[in-house]
Amino acid sequence: MRRVIERIEYTSNFLNCYKKLPKILSSEVLEREKIFREDCFDPRLKTHKLHGKHKDVWSFYITYKYIIIFRFITEHSVEFIDVGDHSIYQ
């Protein structure tokens, strides 16, 4: 199921956490966001719905260690909530 994302909103939390990422990840985040915009369910991203206290949000991989957590606003727009290593699930 291919889904194009036309709009991404960024929470202040996401922007603050993005600034704290290792500099080497900056280009990888931008590349993954580009893939995400073209198809948010692209297999390279491993997009998946979360469970438990995060049951209303999704995540996708930047690298094996780093992820982005987001929520759908509409079918073609999302809000990026957080970015970081897997400890952000806590």
Buried (B, 14 or more C-beta within 10 A) or exposed (E): EEBEBEEBEBBEBBEEBBEEBEEEBEEBBEEBBEEBBEBBBBEEBEBEEBEEEBEEBBBBBBEEEBBBBBBBEEEEEBBBBBBBEEEBBE
